[in-house]
Amino acid sequence: MRAVVLRQPLDLHVEERATPSPGPGELLVRIERGGICGSDLHYFRHGGFGTVRMKEPMILGHEIAGRVEALGAGVSGPAVGTAVAVNPANSCGACAFCRAGQPIHCLDMRFLGSAMRTPHVQGGFAEHLICRAENAVPLTKGSNPSAGAFAEPLAVTLHAVAQAPVYGSRVLIIGAGPIGTLLVLAARFAGAREIVVTDVQDKPLDYAAKAGADRTINVARHADGMNVYAAGKGYFDVIFEAAGQGATVASALHFIKPRGTLVTVGQGATTELSVSMIVTKEIALKGSFRFDTEFALAVDLIGSGRIDVAPLLSNTLPLAEARKAFELASDKSQSMKVQIAFD
């Protein structure tokens, strides 16, 4: 089989690898679509993010969908030929956090395409993938693999909106990348009263508007565009920081109302925060990391049409052009969500 392998920053190639066989409790999935995530781009450009660094070649990718091709011993389904989205999170089920119902914080997590442990967990950007049977979530009849590959990032945003009282709230989303734009869809589904999105480029904001944002602001071109939201101790009930920038986390405190909630979704930022402002405005500061049961919910919402992710798919390139796909995904002025076609 062919796979997208990164050996070091910018050293990405399509390579031949042995096609695996499913063991007991496992499925062999023929991957059809894979979406390029921000973490994939961090590996591609920098070899990692934060303290996480690649130490060996790794197949990238974890936003994947395809069709079941073979069943391992003891597996009764999903049946061969079933279209599935693959949940990339493999918690151990035995550690203290898993036993407490918090598999997101598993002490022995095996997340596809991750260098957080060594040997690294190989990813899903390959023509075939072995996964646990329970991790292959059937797509609703009529759903296509392109939509199914959005299940993972949508699940991230559904988990994020569950961290705050979004229903009936005025919401600010900082950063209009794929996660920020999917947050528009998730927040609207959760009952947000008003959604404002900021970014430093126009193209991502165009996608945010298509997703249903009530207002978009390019803060690079309109530096004073947010001033009105800082008056009267702030305007927003809930703010999602999806840019992963320390400066935007700190500035969010000015725009949030007393007793509002600031949810940080973007990773990699470090900053100094005004503890005095957090205290005097009684701001709730929360982090949001990955997802749990939201993955199956994301598959259902996409399949039922209650959330339409199609407008966010900007480009689909064949596997042979994987490097071009990564370069395109790195340019926010040209793309929103870039997928690789494996069929």
C-alpha positions, 0 to 999 in steps of 0.5 A: 500500500501507499502511505504519506510518510514524514521523515523530518520537517518538510521531508514528506513523500508517498512511500510503499508500506506493507498492507496490514492484516486485521487481528482479533477485534480489528477491521481493515479499512480501505481509506478513501479520504483524509483531511489535513489537520493543524497538527499534521501541518505542525509536524510537516513544517516544524517536526512537532508542536510544543514539547512534542517532537518526531524522533522517527519517520511517521505516517501522518493523518487522523481525519479519515474515512473509508470502507471496511475491507476485511474483518478480524477474528471475532468481529461481526461488523460493521460489514465488509463494504460499509462506509465508516469514519474512523475514530483515531483515539485509542484509549487503554481502558484500564488506567485511572482516567479511563476507569473514571470515564475520562478516556480523553486523559488516558495515560496510555493513549494511542492517537493516530499520527502522533509523536507523543509516544515512542515508537510513534503511533502511525497515522491514517494517511495510507491506502489501508488502515487497521483499527479497532472494530468499535472505532469504525463508526458507520456513516449514514446511508448516503453520506460520502467519505469526504463528509465522513472525514470531517467527523474528527474535527467536528467532534473537537468543536462539539466537545468545545461547545460542551464546555460553556453555556452556549445556548442563548449566548453571544459568542466570539470565535477567535481564529477562522481556521478549520476548527474556528469555522467548524466552531461556528457550525457547532455553536449555532447547533448548540443554540448561540444567539449571536456569533462573531468571528475574527481573523487576520485574513479575509479568505478564512472569514469568508468561509466563516460567513458561509458557515453562518457567522453573524459578523466577521472582522479582519482585525489586521485591517481593522485594528479598532474593530473590536473596541465596541465589544470591550465597552461596559465590561465586555459584550460576549458571554462565551469566547472560543480561542481557536487561533492558538496565540497567546496574545489573543488569549490575553486580549479575550479578557477585555471582550468577555462579560463578567461571569462569562466563559473563555474556552481555549481550543487552540494549542501551543500558546504561552502568555501572561494573563491578567489574573486581576481581570479574571478575578474581578470579572469572575471569568471562567477559564477552561481548556478543551482537548480532543473529544470522546462521545462527540465523535459518534455524535459528529457522524450522526449530525453530518449524516443527518444533514443537521450540520453541513460541512460541505462548504468548508471543503476547499480542495481535494488532491490525489494521493500522488500529490500529497506534498502539494496538498500539505503546501496548499493546506499551509496557506490560509489565503488559498484553502480552508480544509484540504483533503487527500483522495486515496481512491 
